[in-house]
Amino acid sequence: MKLANVSGRDVTITFTTDELVFLCNAINETLHEVPAASFKSRTTETPERAQEIYYELSDILDDARGEKRLSR
């Protein structure tokens, strides 16, 4: 992982595919293990937004691997 740029609220980070796999897995596990009632207080995001982030990162990972995206 490498910091590429910081500009205001935007941060650009370069991940290896292995690091991206780890991040996707961590988000997925969090979605399945943290109760919805305490999700936002424990993660700062809603479960719905975490799911969106997971899908966005999964799509990026699929592109990086040259894999076909699943329709959602």
N, C-alpha and C positions, 0 to 999 in steps of 0.2 A: 504494500500500500504506500502511495506517495502523494503528498499534498502538491497539487499543481497550481492552485490559485485561490486567493481569498479576496472577495470584492463585496463589501457590505455584508448582506445576509447570504450571499451565494458563496459556496465552497466547492471547488473542483478537486476531486480525489481520483487517482488512478488505482484500480484494483486488479490483481491477477484474477484469473477465472476461479482458482481455488479459494481466494478470499471472498469472492462474490458468492460462491456456493455456500461458504460458511455463513455469510450474512443472511442469505435467503433461508437457510436452515434454521438459524437463530430466530428470525422473524416468524417463520412457520411454527416452530415449537412454542414460542411465546403466545401466538394466536390460539393454540390448542390447550395451553396449560394455565394461562392467567384468566381468572374469572372475569366476565364482561363487566360486572359491577365495580371491580377495582382496576380495570385495565388502564383507563386514562390516568388515574392517580399514580399508578406504578410505572407507566411507560411514557407519559405525556402526549400520547395519541389515542384516538378512539380505535376500537377494533376495526371499524370500517376503513379508516385511513391507513391503518397498518396493513390491511388486506390489499389496498390499492398500491401501497409502496412495494409490498411483496410481489404483486403481479408485474409492476413496472420493472423491478430488478430481475425477475424471472425472465421477462421478455428480453432484457439486455443480455442476460446470460445465454439464452437460446441463440441470440444473434452472434454472440462471441464464439459460441461453439459451432455455428453454422447449422443449427437445428431448426426445424419447422416449429412455429408457435402453435400452441393449442388454442382453439377458439374458446372464449369465455362467455 
